[in-house]
């Protein structure tokens, strides 16, 4: 129980640092690491995007396949992709 509360607190703290990038930002080309980060903060970005149309979940100015891979890995890690494998071993 204490681990769950601690983990939830850490995730909430990390997600509160989510940075929203304006839509017409053409100066940055998002790469693999941005994809991981955007995937990790995607649930919070989604909630914010419901109320603010300038926030996107997915970086539109991305570098292609590596960004996509990073996004999938980031969102899968957050949503418990690796936790379910570890819990089945016990």
N, C-alpha and C positions, 0 to 999 in steps of 0.2 A: 504494500500500500504506500509506504513512504517513498519507494523507488518510483512508483508511478507519478506521484505528486511532484517529486523532484524532476523527473524527466519532462513532465508537462510544463513545469516552470521554466526549465532551460529552453525548451522549444519555443515557448511563448516569448521569452526574452530575446532569443535569436531572431524570431520573426518580427519582433517590433522594430528591428533595424532595417526592415525591407525598404528599399529605395524605389520610388516610382520614377520612371524615365518618361518624359513627354513623348507623345506619339511621333511628332515630326523630327525626332532626333536622328540626324543622318551622319553625325560625326563619329559614332561608335559602331564598330562591327562586332557583334557578340560572338564569342568563341565557345569552346567546350566548358570552361570554368563558369562563364556566365550562364550557360545552359544548366549546369548543375545547380547553381544558385537560384535561377528562376524556377527550376523544378521544385526545389526545396521550399521556396516561399509561395508556391502557386496557390495553396488553399487560402492564405491570407490575401494574396493579390486578387483572387477571385472575389472574396467578400468585399474588398475595397472597390473593385471594378463595378459592383452592383450599384454603388452610390456615386462613383466618380468616373466619368467616361474617359478621362485622360490616363487612366491606369490600365495596363494590359497584363495578361498572364504570360503571354508568349512574346519574346522579342522579335519584332518583325524585321529588323535589320540584322539578321544572323548570318553566320558563315556556312550554313548548310548542314550536312550530315553530322559533323562533330557537335554542333549545337544541339541538334535533335537527340543525339545519344546522351549528352550531358543532361538535357531536360528530362529524359526518361529515367536515367539513373537517379537524378535528384528527387524526382517525384516518387519513384519507387522506393527509395530509401526512407523517405518521410512517411509514406503510407504503409510501412511495415513489411516490405519485400524481404529484407534480411532478418527481421525479427521472427517471422514465421518459421524460417529454416532453423534458427537456433533453438526455438522452443520445441521443435519436433525431436531434437536430439536428446533432450532431457528425459 
